[in-house]
Amino acid sequence: MTRRVLGVLAGILIAATISPTSAQAAEWQPKVPPLTTPWTARVSPTNALPEYPRPQLVRTEWQNLNGVWEFTGAPNLNNPPIGRPLAEGVLVPYPIESALSGIKRHEDNMFYRRTFTIPSTWNGRRVKLNFGAVTWETRVWVNGTQVGTHTGGFDAFSFDITPALRAGVNEIVVGVHSPIDGSRYPIGKQRRDPSGIFYTAASGIWQTVWLEPVRSAHITRLDTTPDVAAGVLDLVVQGTAGQSVTAEVRTGNTIIGSRTGTTGSHLRIPVPNARLWSPDDPFLYDLRVTLAGGDVVTGYFGMRSLGKAVVGGVMRPLLNGKFVFQIGTLDQGYWPDGIYTAPTDEALRWDLERQKALGFNMVRKHIKVEPARWFYHADRLGLLVWQDMPSLDAVDEVPNGRANFESELRRILDQLKGITSIVQWVPFNEGWGEYDAGRIVNLVRSIDNTRLVNHNSGSNCCVSDPDPGNGDVIDDHAYQITTANRPPDAARVAVLGEFGGLGRRVVGHEYEPGKGFAYGALYPDEQSLTRRYEEITKQVARLVHTRGLSASVYTEPYDVENEVNGFYTYDRRVLKMTEARVRDINQKVLAVARGTAVGPDDLVSLRVTTTGYTDRYLRHRDSLARTDVPGSDLDRLDATFFARPGLADASCLSFEARNFPGHFLRHAGSRIGIAPNPNAGDATFCAREGSGGSALESFNLRGSFIRHFNENVYLARSGGPNPWDTSNSFAADTTWAVSVALWRSGADLPLDQARSFRVTTPGFTDRYLRHRDSLARTDVVTGTSDALLKADATFVIRRGLADPTCYSLESRNFPNSYLRHADFRVRLSGNDNTDLFRRDATFCAQQGDGGVRLESVNELGTNIRHYQEEVWVASNGGAHTYDNPASYLQDVSWAVGSPWAP
């Protein structure tokens, strides 16, 4: 009989076993949710999450207790309603604040009651009552006898209720204390009074409740640790102590390996020639474990290895011995109809399937722990998981919450450490409730030393404590990526733990119409939102090899209440961006990280990745290529190239010298140099996966790669006849980190000279950029204009205040005042010598459409643009009226001419 059928039968049994008096009292009526999902209407008392809830420890016999229970609020838990029908009906396992529960209100204290019968086939065995999760303190009575208590809102727990059972109908009463606010225990983002980035509470029972028969000697948990290097699964069978146990690894009906041992000991089960689990091939092995006393359970696991190492001169996370960039979303696990509880298992799975379809390979589960089936779906789909610890209800340290935090942290780690997809633990977020972070890292390691530990995601911001330095991750939150991430160090990888937060309201799909907010501007339509996503994700790709970035987490897969940052609306009915474009740019990031893609027409520099030489760059000097540590402007210019579509094959690359237009890198007689109008094949190179970067293979001499050797640069073939063909260090020497250019401006402006900037848009070419009353605008300037207007339209070109390879525009008539942007408007301001001012007043000159673009270094993807006489830093098709894509390329191109006021 299939599990699905068993679940349905169990649901029917639930409905049948409530006593007539109880059934009449416990009528369930779903409330109206703020939004309905495609699955809301599919929920009923007979199919409330009927699936077996624990895929890693499965027993064939079980009874689902989800369905309608009696319910009441209470002043406290001291007077359980034993034998007393309760007036309301609640649908378990949906939290009481949810519409699907039928209650839709918060209670600090509450009681659930229902009856059940035990099948006669279970006679002679112990009966366990299992809870997936209950918020927060739980007390359980069976037939008036208290059978157990539990505290913690995110971990599963069980009670042996056998001594309290009787023949025929049995009664369960569950009391729950869930004050939510109060700083005493982890609650994540739940609040009694939700607003902003904090959401509706999820109190009471919120995961499946079920019964199962077990033998006196039985299994309680399977701790699976794949050891890829040894070709074995390290299995510890938790359960009744000292029992003989046999474990088998299977694929289908084939036994791959087996071992016999005892509970609590390490069983090293051979998995020869293992098929490794990865996002590209999420293969899972089956596991069958039998105690000598007869208890039998099944489970699963994936063979994969985790770690970190220097790859391409940079500390990187490893999956199966290779650096795999982790591109993911900030998945918060909220639903408008069920809050913490997905309406159906299909809905739970759908969220992950859609993220995979959008091109992501990772999910950061944000300060919530999901049901076991969520992790099963992640394992099966091939999504890496960062698991956050739910935070205490506090921004600052809460001493009276420490014991609860650490107790639940230990239990969550023990419960989840066998999950294949989890690759990183995150104890704290942005410093919320953070304390003793270094000690907490060590605590996590003591429980599980197989995964990376990120001591505090967003440790660069908010209320974060000083960095203890003993984690594995340097994690920045930078929503619009206006500054680069902190680089990795000798022991820790660098990640962007949150970015993006791009918003769009969709009428008819809003939690509270008109109140939705985002972490920045709201975009008006699918095109503008998608375009901005592409822009910021291109920046993520640039940071991979420029700043050693190893992972990024976009906020977020779906809207949450009034937070409208999702790819999907909160009801999961509308995809707010264009799926193919999102997937394509995400795949581009992964290809850049692998080294198989370089952005065409980007200005780039090629950094050496060989250990000990990672401060050197490929540059040209006297027409020949070599590697040097850049020290001068000329060095940086010589080491900067335009990555063009390949002259011989547009799917490959050609590298045009930044300071010698029309000259391209090419090979001649094994040497690499630059030359004008080279043979197309000699100047075309194809990006291949290298050792932590790009290996650049010759288009017309396949198998030969650009290599540095004794400071010079050659076209080399491993094991060839020349000294530079030596196989020693060949992979590292032929791998280049293609990074943001050392010289960021792609066009030149005359330093320390006065110039005026003329509009190039047809019909407005008599207008010039000028300042008036401190604001930038455009006006008609002619030889007969007054002196003030001419002076206002004249600027002295200076080295960029924030980047010397870019430019700042100093007012001709107000020395030490510069054009800068603030709230996107360009204006003239005196230099206050702050970092923000310097960045806002720095623009990189790029080739424009008949002129020069002035690209902001501090507002990603924007250029100085004239729009209806005003001047802004504007993006092409962004959120604002001045981002209008019509005539954008002309409007951001300026003709640089003689100054009106010398």
N, C-alpha and C positions, 0 to 999 in steps of 0.2 A: 504494500500500500504506500503511495507516495506521501511525502511530508505535507504537501498541499491538502490532500484529502484528509490526512490525520488532523490538520489544523481546522478544517471545516467541521469535521465531526466533533472536535473538541469544542468549537464554538456552539454547535447545536446542543452538546452536553451541558454547557454553561447555562444556556437558556432554560433547559429542562430541569436543572437541579435546584434552581431557586424556589424556595417554598412559595405556595400560593399567596400567603400573606405578604411575603417580601416582594413578590413580583408585582403585586398591586401597588405597593408603596413605592417601589423603585422604578417608576416609569422614567424613561430617558427621552428628553427632547433636546436636540441640538440647538444651540443658540446661533444667532446670525454672526458670522465672522466679519471683520472689517473688509476682507477680501476672500473670495473662494479660489481654491486651486483646482486644477483639472481632476483632482482626486477627492475633493471634499465630499461630493455626493455619493461616493462609493463606500463610505464608512457607515457601518451599521452595527448593532449589537452582536450579530452573528459572524462578522468578519473583521473585528478590530485587531489588526496585526496578527493573523493566524499562523504566520510562519514560525518554524522552530527558531528560537531566539539566540542560540549559542552555537554558531557553526564550528567552532574549534573544539567543542566537547559535546558531541551529539549522542543522545540515547534514543532508541527507537520508540520507547514507551514514555508518554508524557501526557499531561492534561493542561490545556491552556485555560487560564482563569481570566483572561481578558474578556470584557463584556460589561454588562450593566451591574454595578454594585449599588447598594444603598449608601447614602452619604448624609453627613451633617457637619456643620461647624460646631466648635465647642470652645469653652473658655480655657480649658486645659485638657490634659490627657489622663487625668486622675480618675475619671469615672467612665470607663469603656461601656458602650451600650450592649452588654452581653444579653442575648436573647430578646433584644428590643428592636423592632423594625424602625428604620430611619425614613424620613419623609421624602428625601430627594433621591433621584437616580443619577449616577455619574457613570460615564463610559470610561472604563479603565482600558488602556493606560494613558489617557490624555490628561495633561495637567489641568488642575481645576480652573485656572484662569482662561483656558482655551474655550473657544466656542464648541469644539467637538466633544468636550467633556460633558456639556449640558449644564455646567455650573456658571462659568464665565465670571468668576469673582475670586478675590483672594481671601483666604482664611489663615490666620496664624496657627490655629489648631483645628484638626479635623479628624473625623472617623469615617472609615469605609467598612461596610459589612456585606457579606454574602454567604451562601451555603454551597456545599458541594458533596458529592459522594465519591468514594474510592472504588474503582473497579475491583471485582473479586479476583481478577487475575494478578493483582498486586499483593495478594495475601502472602504473608511470610517475609515481606521485604520492608525496609525502612522507606518512609515517604518524606521527601524533602520539598519544602516550599521555597521557591526561588523568586527573587526580585531582581529585575535588570537594573533599576535605579529608582530611588525615592528621595525627594528633597524635604527635609534634611534629617530630622530625628524620627526613627520608626520604632513603634512598639506593636507587637503582634500577639493576639490571643486566639487560641483554637479551642472551641468548646469551653470558654471561660478560663482556660489555663494560659498564662503568659508563656509563650514559647521562645521569645527572644527580643532583643533590642538592637538597633544599629544607628550609627550616626554617619553622615556623609551623603552628598547629593549626586555623586557621579559613579560610584563603584557598585558592582553587583554583590549580592549577599544571599545567604540561604539559611534556613532553619530546619532542623530535623523535628518534624511535628508528630512522629509516630506515637510517643506516649500519650499525647492528648487526643488521639483519634478514637472514634467509636463507630460501631456498626451503623450503617444507614447514613442519614443526613448529618453533616458536620457544619459547624459555623466558624467562619474566620472574621475577626474584627482587626482592622489595622488602624492604629492611631498615628498621626503624623503631626509633628511640630515644625512649622516652616515660617519663621518670622521674616526671612529674606534680608531686610536691612538690619544692621546692628553690629557688623564688623566681626562676628565671631567665627565665621566659617566660609569656605570658598563658595561663591555663587556666580562668578563670571560677570556677565552684563545684566543680570536680572535686577530689577528694581520695583519696589512697590509703586513708586511714582515715576514711571518711565518718561524720559525725554532725551533728546539729542542722541548720543551714542550709547545710551543705556535703554534697555528694552523691558517689555512686560515680563513679570515673574512667571515661573513655571513650577508651581508648588505641588506637593503630594506625589502620588505614583505617576511616573512619566515613562516607564519602560515596562515591558511585558512581565506579567506575573504567571508562574506556572508550577505545576506539581510534577514530580517524577519519582518512580520507585527505584531504589538502589539496594544493593546487598549490604550486609553489615560491613564487609570490607569493600571499599569502593574508591573510585578515582575522583579527585576534586579539581585538578587542573593539569594541563599538559604544557610544560615549559619547553618550547622548541627553539633551538639556536643552531642555525645552519653553520657548518664549518666547511666552507668551500675548499680551502687549501688542503684540508685533510680528506675531502670527499666523503664527509659523514654528516649526519644530523645528530647533534647533541641534544638528547631528550631527557628531561627529568619529569617523571610521572609523580605528581603530587597526589596524596591520598592517605589511606590507612597505612600506618607505618609497618615496614618489614614484610610487605606482601610481595610475592613473586609476580613478575609482570613480563609479558611478551609484547613487543612492539614491532609492527610491520609497516614498512614504507611501500606504497603501491601506486601504480598508474593503471587505472581501470581494474582489471582482474589480475594483473601481473604484479607479483611481489618483487620489488627491487632489492630490498634488504630487510633483515630482521635482527633483533637482539633480545635476549632474555636477561633480566636483572631483578632488582628490587625497587620498590617505591622509594623516592627520595634520592636515589643514586643516579649517576650520569650513564645513560645508555648511548653508546656510540654506534649508530646504525649506518652501515655503509650505503652511500648513494653514488655508485660509480658513474663516471661520465655524466655528471649532473647537468640537466638542462636548467640554466640559470634564469631566475626570475628577474625581469626588468620591465620598465614601462613599454618597451617595444615587444616584449615577449613575456607576458605575465603568467608563466606556467606554474601551476600548483600541483604538488604531490599530495596524495591521500595518505592518511595515517590511521591505522587500526591498532588499538591497545587493549589487551585482555589481562585481567587479574586472574590468578590461579583460582580464586573463589568464584569466578564466573562473571564479574562485572566487565562489560565490553563497551567501549566508546570509540567513536571515529572523529577524525579531525582532518586538518590539512596544514600545509606549510609550503613556503617557497625557498628554494636554495638561492641565496645571494649573500654577498659579502659587503660590508660597509667599512669605511675608514677615512683617513685623510693622508695626504702626502704632497710633497712639492711636485707639481706637474708644470712643465714649461716655465720653471723659475718662480712659480706662485703656489702657495698652499691652497689645495683644492680638496673638496669632499670627493670620496671615491664610491662608486657602485661597481661591484665585481671587478675591482682593480683599475677602473677607468674613471676619469673625470666626466661626469654627466651634469651639464648645467640644469639646475632645478628651477623650472618656471611654473609658478603656481598662483593660487588665489587664496584670499583670506575668507575661508568658509566658516560662517558663524552658526549655522545650524538652526535657523529660526524659520517658522512657518506661520502664516496669518491665521490658519485654522487650528493648528495644533501646537503652536509656539515652539516648545522644545521637541515635540514629537511629530515626526512626519505622518501625514494622514494614512499612508500605506507604505508597504515595503517597496512597491514600484516607484513611488515618489522619492523615497530615500535613495534608491539606485539611480533614478533619473538625474538628480542633481549632479552626481559624479559622472555619469555618462555624458552629460552636456559639457562639463568642464573638459573632459578628455576630447570631445569632439571639437572644442574650441582651440585645441592644440596645446593644452597644458599637460605637464607630466607630474605635477605635485599639487598637494592641497595642504595649506596650513589650517589645521582645525583650531579655531580661535577661542581660547579660554572656555571651552566646553568639551566634554567627552561624550561621544556618540554611542549608541547601542552597538553591540557586537556585530550585527549584520551590516552596519555601515562600513566597518573595517573589512568585513568579508568582501563587500562590493569593491572597495578600494584595492584589496589584494587581487581580486579577479580581473579588474579592469586595468591594473597596472598604473596606479597613481601613488607616487611617493607621498608620505604623510609626515608633517611636522605636528607633533601633539603638544599643545599648550596645557599647562596646569591651570584650571579655573582660578581666577584671582579672588582674593578676599574683597569684601565690600568696603574698599577704602582706597584712597589715593596715597595716603601716607601709611607708614608702618603701623601695624595694629598688634601690639604685644599679646593681647588676650586671644588673638586668632592663630598664633603660631602652632600650638599643639594640634589644633584641628587641621590646619593646613598641611603640616608634615605627616600626620597620620593618614590623611586621605591621599596625599601624594604617594606615599609608600604603597598603599593598596592599589592605586591606579596603575603605577608602574608594574607591580606584580601581575595585575590582571591583563595588561596590554603588552608585556614584553615579548610575547610569542607572536605578535602581529607582524607579518612579513613586510608590509608596506611602510611601517613607521621607521623613519631614518633619523629623526631628531627629536629630542625632548626640549621643551621650552618652559622652565619653571615660572618665569616672571615676564610681564609685558609692560613696557614703558615705565617701570618702577612702581606700578600699582601694588601696594601692600608689600613691596620688596623689603627684605631684611636678610642679613647674613648670606648674601648671594654666593660668596665663595664656598661657604659651608654647605649650602644647598646643592651646589654643583657636585661637591664631593659625596653628598648623600645620594644623589641620583646615580653617580658612577658606582657607588657601592652596591646598588640594586641591579643596575644594568650598565656594563662597561662596553657594550657592543655598538652603541650609537653615539653620535655627536650630541653634546649638551650645549645649548644656547642659553646662557645664564639669564639673559634679559633681552627680549626682542624690542628694539627701539631704545637701546641703551644710550643713544646719542641725544635723547630728548626727554622732555616732560619732567617727571619727578624721579628719574633714575638715580640710584646710588652710584658712587664711584665704582668703576670697573674693577672687579676682583682679579681679572687676568687669568683665571684658571679654567675658563670654559674653552670650547672649541670654536666659537663663532663670534665675530664682530658684526653686530646687526644694527643697521641704520634704518630709520623711518624717514623718508623724504618724499612727500606726496607728489610734488611737481618736479622733482629731481632738478632743482635749481642749482644745487651744488653736487660735486662728486661724492661718492661714498668713501668712507674711510677704507684704506687699503688693508689687505690681510697682513698678518705679521708672521713670524717664524713658526708659530704654533697654531694659529687660528685662521679660519677661512672668513671671507667677507661676503655678507649677504645684504640684500635690500629687503628687510622683513615686512615692510608695507610701503606701497607707493600707489599713485593713481588717484583713486577716489573720484573719478570723473562722473558727473551727474547728469541725469535727464529725467524729467517728469513725463509720464505718459498718462494723459487724461483717460479716466475710466479704470485705471490700474494703480491708484494711489491709496496709501493707507489712510491718510487724512488729506483730502484734496487741497492742493495749494500750499501745503506745509512742508513738502519734501525739500531736503537740503543735501548738499554734497560737500566734499572737501575742496571746494573751489567753485568756479563758475558752473552754471547749469547750461547744458548744450541744448539747442532747440530741436535737433532732429537726428536721425540715424547717421546721416552723412557726416555732420560736424563732429558728433561724438566718436564715430569710428576713426575719422581723420586724426583727431587728437590722441586717441589710443595708439594709433600707428606711430605718431610722432614721439610720444614718451617711451614707447617700447623700442623704437630705434635707439633712443638714448641708453636704454638698458643694454642693448647689444654693443654699443660703443664702450660701455664701462667694463665689459667682460675681460678684454685684454688691456684696456687702458688703466683700469684701477683694480684689476684682479677680482672682479665680481663673480661670485659662484652661484648665486640664486637670486630670484626676485619673486615677490608676492604682491599680486595686484588686488586692490580693494575695490570690488568684491564680486562674487559670482551672481548675486541676486540682491535686490534691495532688501533692507531690513527695516520694517516699520517706516519711519519718516526719513530714513537714510536712503537716498536714491542713487547710490553709487554702483548699482549692479549691472552686469551684462543683461540680466533678466529682471523684469519687474518682480515685486515681492510675491505676487500670485503665480509666478512661473509661466505666465501666459504670453508675454511679449519679450522677444529678444531685441534689445535696444540698439545693438550694433550689427554690422554685417558679418555674418559668421565666417564666410570664406576669407575676408580680409583680416579678421582677427586671427584665424588659424594660420594664415600665410605669414603674418609678421611674427607670431609666436614661433613658428617653425624656422623662420629666419634667425631668430635669436639662438635657437638650438644649433643651427648650422654654423653660425659665427663662432659659437663656443667650441664646436667640434673642429673648426678650422676650415670647413668646406665652403664657406661663403664669406665674401667681403662686400661691403656696401658699394655699388657702382657710383662713381662720381663723388664719393666721399674724399675729403682730404685725409690722408693717413700717413703714419710713420710705421716702420717695420723694426720692432725691437727684438734683439737677440734673446732667446730663451735658455741658452746653455748656462747651467749653474756656474756662477762666478763671473759671468759676463753680461748679466741682465741689465746693466746700465748703458749698454752699447746699442747703437742704432745703425741700420744700413743707410749710407749716404753716398753721394757722388762727390768726387774731387778730381779735378783735372780729367773729367770724362769717365773715370773708372770708379766702380763701386768698392767700398770698403766699410768697415764698422768702426765707429768712434764714439766716445762719450761726448755728447754735445755740450759745448761751452759758450759758443758765440751765436750771434744772430745768423751768421753765414752757415754754421754747422746745422742749426735748426732748419734753415731754409733748404739746405742740401739734403736733409733727411726727410723732407716732406714731398709727398707725391699725390697727384690725383689718381684715384683708382678708377680707370675707365673700362668700359666694356672692351673685351679683347679685340685687338686689331684683326686677328685671324679668325676668331670665334667669339662672338658676343657673350657666350655663356662662360667664358674665361675672363682673364683680366690683362690689362696693360697698364703700366705705371708711368704717368707723365710727370716729368720733373716740375715742381712748383715754380722754381725760379728760372727755368729754361723752357718756355712754352714750345710744344711741338717736339721736344726731346723725350724719348722713352727709354726705360730700362730695357736692355737687350743683351743677349749673349753673343760673343764673337770669339772664336778660338778658346772657348772654355771660360773666358773672363766675362764678368758682368760689368756693364757700364751704361752710359746714356749716349744716345745718338739721335740726330734729327732724321725723320723719315726712315726709320729702320725697316728691314724686311719684316713683314707683319708676323710671320711665324716666329722669328727670333725674339720678338718683343711681346709675345703672348704667353701667359703662364696660367695654369689652372690650379685653383685652390684645392688641396687635398687635406685629409685629416692628418695632422702631425702629432707630435708629442706635446700636447697642451697648446696648440696653436695651428697655424696654417703652414703646410708644406707646399711650396710653389713649384709645380712641375712644368717643365718646358713643354709647350704645345707641339713643337716639331721634333723634339728629341725626348720621347716618352721614357720615363724611368730616370731622367736626370732632373735635379732640383737645384734651386738657388741655395748655396751654402757659404757660410763664412768659415774661413780657414786662415789662421795667422793674420788676422785683421783684414785680409783681402776677401773678395766675394767671387765665387766661381759657380759655374754650372757643373755639378758633380754627380757622379753615379757611384753608388756604394760598391766598393770592391773593384773599381775601375783602375786603369793603369797609372793614374796621376797621384801625386802626394795628397791632393785635396779630395781624392776619392776614397781615402781610408775609411773603413767601416767603423773605426773607433769614434764614438760620439756622433755618428752620422745623423741619427734621428733627431737629436737635440739641435745639432748645428744647422739642420735644414728646416727647423720649425721656427716660425716668426710669429710674434704677437702683433697682429695688425691693430694698431691703436689709433686713438685720436691724434691728429697731426701735432708735431712739435711746433709748427707754425700754423696758427689757427686761421689766419686770414688767407683767403684764396685770391684776393685782389690787393693791389698796392695803392696806398695813399701817400702823398708827400709829407713826411714828418716835419713838424715845426714850421709849416708854411700855412698861410691863410688861404682858404678856399671857400667858395660858395657852392651850394648844392641845388641844382635845378631839377624841377619835376620833369619826368619824361613821358608821362601819360598824354596821349594825343588829345589836343584841345586845351591843355593846361601847361604847355611848355614855356610859358612866360612867367611862371610862378616859381618862387624859391622858398626853401626852408628858412624860417627866421624865428626869433623869439619876440614875444610882445606881452608885457605884463606877466613875465615869467613863464608863460606857456608857449609851446612851439606850435606853429601853424604855417601855412603857406600863403604868400601874397605875391602879387605882381610887382616885380622890381625892374626898373629901366634906368637908363642913364640919367633921366630927369628926376628920379625919385629923390626924396630928401635924404640928408646924410644919416639921420637916425635909422631909417629903414635899411639903408645900405649896410650900416654897421651891424644892425640886428641880424642881417642875412649873411654875415661873414663869421667864419669859425676858424680857429687855429687848430690844426690836426696834431694831436699829441699821442705819444705812446699810451696804450690802454692802461688806465689806472689799476685795473684788476688783472690784466694780462698784457705783457709787453708786445705780444705778437698780434694784438688787436689795436683799437684806436679809441681815443676819447676826443670829444669836440669841445674845445674851450671857446667861450664867447670872445669875440674880437673886442667888444667894448665893455665887457665885465670880466677882467682878468680873474682867474681862479674860480670862475663859475662855468659849469659844464652842462651840456645837454644830458639829462638822465630821465629815466621813466619811473613813475610812481603810480600805482594803480593803473598801469598800462598807458597812462597819458605821458607824453614826452614834454619836458619842461626844463627851464634853466634854474639851476640851484647852485649855491655856493658849496664848495667842497668841504664837507664836515669831517673828512678823513676817516669815515667809518667803512667797514668792509662792505656793508650794504650799499653805501653810496658808490664806492668804487666799482662794484659789480653792475649797479644800475646805470652807471655812466660809461660803460665799456661796450664797444660794438666791434664785431669782426667784419671786415670788408670781404664780401664775396661777389663773384661775378653775377651780374643781374641781367635783366632783359633790356639791353641798350644802355646800361649804366652799371652802377655799383649798389649792391644791397648792403645795408648796415644791420647786421644780425646781432640781436641781444645775447650777451653771454649769461644773463641772469633770468631770462624768461624764455624757456625752451621753445624753439620753433617759431620765434617771432622776429620781425624785422621792422625798422622804422618805416611807417607808412603814412602818407597823407590821405585823409578821408574827410570830404566835405570841409575843406580848409583847415581842419584840425590835424594834429600829428600824434600818432599812437605807436606803440609796439604792438603789432597785429600778427595773428596767425592766418593762414590761408583756410578760410571756412571754419573758423572757431566759434566760440559761444557768443561773441558780441557783435553788434551791428558793424563796427569798424573792421571785423574779420571777414566781411563779405568777400566771397571768392571772385566776384566780378572785377576784372581789371587788376587783380591783386599783383601779378608779376610786374606790371607797368608801374603801379603805385608805389612799390617798394624799391624801384630802381631810380637812382639819382645820378644825374650827369654832374661830375665834379669839374668845376670850371674856375676861372680866374676870380679872385675875390672882389666883391663890390667895394669893400673898404680895405685897401692895402695896409 
